[in-house]
Amino acid sequence: MDVNTSNCKLTFKGEAMKSRCGVAASVFASLGENGVEVKLITTSETKISCLVDEAQLSTVYDVLEKVYGLTNC
C-alpha cells in the first residue's frame, strides 16, 4: 500500500451552484489547462471537492484568482 501525505483538499461551495450548470466542468477545465492534476473529485448540489498535489497549490491559487477573480482563497 502506498500512502501519500502531500495532498491538499480544495472545496468550492455555494447555494448558487444548485441553479448554475457547468461549475464543476469550468473548475476542472481551468485547472487542467494549467497543468494541475486532479487526483480525486466529489460533488454534491452545493459543493465540489477535489484532491491535488501540495506542490501544485500555488498554481491552483493563481488559476482561481485569474479565472474567477478570487482574492482570499
C-alpha positions as YAML, in Angstrom:
chain: A
units: angstrom
residues:
- id: 1
  name: MET
  ca: [0.00, 0.00, 0.00]
- id: 2
  name: ASP
  ca: [1.21, 3.49, -0.89]
- id: 3
  name: VAL
  ca: [0.30, 6.41, 1.34]
- id: 4
  name: ASN
  ca: [0.83, 9.93, 0.01]
- id: 5
  name: THR
  ca: [0.52, 12.69, 2.58]
- id: 6
  name: SER
  ca: [1.44, 15.58, 0.29]
- id: 7
  name: ASN
  ca: [-2.09, 16.26, -0.99]
- id: 8
  name: CYS
  ca: [-4.42, 19.20, -0.50]
- id: 9
  name: LYS
  ca: [-8.20, 19.11, -0.49]
- id: 10
  name: LEU
  ca: [-9.94, 22.05, -2.19]
- id: 11
  name: THR
  ca: [-13.64, 22.69, -1.64]
- id: 12
  name: PHE
  ca: [-15.82, 25.11, -3.59]
- id: 13
  name: LYS
  ca: [-19.28, 25.62, -2.16]
- id: 14
  name: GLY
  ca: [-22.29, 27.84, -2.53]
- id: 15
  name: GLU
  ca: [-26.06, 27.67, -2.78]
- id: 16
  name: ALA
  ca: [-25.97, 29.32, -6.22]
- id: 17
  name: MET
  ca: [-24.43, 26.15, -7.69]
- id: 18
  name: LYS
  ca: [-27.84, 24.46, -7.46]
- id: 19
  name: SER
  ca: [-29.11, 26.57, -10.34]
- id: 20
  name: ARG
  ca: [-25.88, 27.11, -12.28]
- id: 21
  name: CYS
  ca: [-24.86, 24.39, -14.74]
- id: 22
  name: GLY
  ca: [-21.25, 23.62, -15.56]
- id: 23
  name: VAL
  ca: [-19.49, 24.89, -12.45]
- id: 24
  name: ALA
  ca: [-17.52, 21.66, -11.90]
- id: 25
  name: ALA
  ca: [-16.64, 21.44, -15.60]
- id: 26
  name: SER
  ca: [-15.38, 25.01, -15.56]
- id: 27
  name: VAL
  ca: [-13.27, 24.50, -12.43]
- id: 28
  name: PHE
  ca: [-11.66, 21.28, -13.66]
- id: 29
  name: ALA
  ca: [-11.11, 22.55, -17.20]
- id: 30
  name: SER
  ca: [-9.35, 25.64, -15.84]
- id: 31
  name: LEU
  ca: [-7.14, 23.57, -13.56]
- id: 32
  name: GLY
  ca: [-6.36, 21.01, -16.28]
- id: 33
  name: GLU
  ca: [-5.48, 23.70, -18.85]
- id: 34
  name: ASN
  ca: [-2.90, 24.96, -16.37]
- id: 35
  name: GLY
  ca: [-1.30, 21.56, -15.74]
- id: 36
  name: VAL
  ca: [-2.93, 20.81, -12.39]
- id: 37
  name: GLU
  ca: [-3.53, 17.09, -11.87]
- id: 38
  name: VAL
  ca: [-6.80, 16.48, -10.04]
- id: 39
  name: LYS
  ca: [-6.48, 13.16, -8.19]
- id: 40
  name: LEU
  ca: [-9.96, 12.81, -6.71]
- id: 41
  name: ILE
  ca: [-13.33, 14.53, -7.21]
- id: 42
  name: THR
  ca: [-16.50, 14.55, -5.13]
- id: 43
  name: THR
  ca: [-19.57, 16.66, -5.85]
- id: 44
  name: SER
  ca: [-22.99, 17.48, -4.47]
- id: 45
  name: GLU
  ca: [-25.60, 20.09, -5.37]
- id: 46
  name: THR
  ca: [-23.82, 22.80, -3.42]
- id: 47
  name: LYS
  ca: [-20.22, 21.59, -3.06]
- id: 48
  name: ILE
  ca: [-17.31, 20.45, -5.24]
- id: 49
  name: SER
  ca: [-14.21, 18.98, -3.62]
- id: 50
  name: CYS
  ca: [-11.01, 17.76, -5.21]
- id: 51
  name: LEU
  ca: [-7.61, 16.49, -4.20]
- id: 52
  name: VAL
  ca: [-4.44, 17.97, -5.73]
- id: 53
  name: ASP
  ca: [-0.73, 17.61, -5.06]
- id: 54
  name: GLU
  ca: [0.53, 20.07, -2.47]
- id: 55
  name: ALA
  ca: [3.34, 21.10, -4.85]
- id: 56
  name: GLN
  ca: [0.72, 22.47, -7.28]
- id: 57
  name: LEU
  ca: [-1.13, 24.55, -4.69]
- id: 58
  name: SER
  ca: [0.33, 27.90, -5.75]
- id: 59
  name: THR
  ca: [-0.68, 27.15, -9.35]
- id: 60
  name: VAL
  ca: [-4.20, 26.36, -8.16]
- id: 61
  name: TYR
  ca: [-4.39, 29.69, -6.30]
- id: 62
  name: ASP
  ca: [-3.13, 31.56, -9.38]
- id: 63
  name: VAL
  ca: [-5.71, 29.87, -11.63]
- id: 64
  name: LEU
  ca: [-8.58, 30.56, -9.24]
- id: 65
  name: GLU
  ca: [-7.56, 34.20, -8.87]
- id: 66
  name: LYS
  ca: [-7.22, 34.68, -12.61]
- id: 67
  name: VAL
  ca: [-10.30, 32.80, -13.81]
- id: 68
  name: TYR
  ca: [-12.77, 33.52, -11.01]
- id: 69
  name: GLY
  ca: [-11.47, 36.77, -9.55]
- id: 70
  name: LEU
  ca: [-10.97, 35.22, -6.12]
- id: 71
  name: THR
  ca: [-8.57, 37.03, -3.85]
- id: 72
  name: ASN
  ca: [-8.99, 35.34, -0.46]
- id: 73
  name: CYS
  ca: [-8.70, 31.67, -1.25]
...
